[in-house]
Amino acid sequence: MIKKESKNISRQRRHARVRNKVSGTAACPRLNVFRSNSNIFAQIIDDEKGITLVSSSSVALKLKNGGNIEGAALVGKDLAQKAKKNKIERIVFDRGGYLYHGRVKALAEAARENGLEF
């Protein structure tokens, strides 16, 4: 019997394929998304220096329901506002191996509506 690969290992493989093509620079950093069952996390990363420039999460915002679409949209809005304060306007989006659907899509669209370009 062949052991089935877990969903998270499959996601990590997809993310590795995306990361081969997507990289953040100082001029155009990378917006990375991580989604757990109960929360969502996002950070803007400069891969050349290996540092996180801006981050936000449903945990940091103390959201009661961080694992839903509304929570993801609030995280995206907060992240975009923090990025504007740090003079970050253009980014490249890294969906983290997840489908561009649901919470990931809500976070991305909220970030776009609040001034980030990608």
Sequence and secondary structure as in RCSB ss.txt:
>XXXX:A:sequence
MIKKESKNISRQRRHARVRNKVSGTAACPRLNVFRSNSNIFAQIIDDEKGITLVSSSSVALKLKNGGNIEGAALV
GKDLAQKAKKNKIERIVFDRGGYLYHGRVKALAEAARENGLEF
>XXXX:A:secstr
      HHHHHHHHHHHHHHH    SSS EEEEEE SS EEEEEEETTTTEEEEEEETTTTT TTTTSHHHHHHH
HHHHHHHHHHTT  B EEE TTS SSTHHHHHHHHHHHTT B 
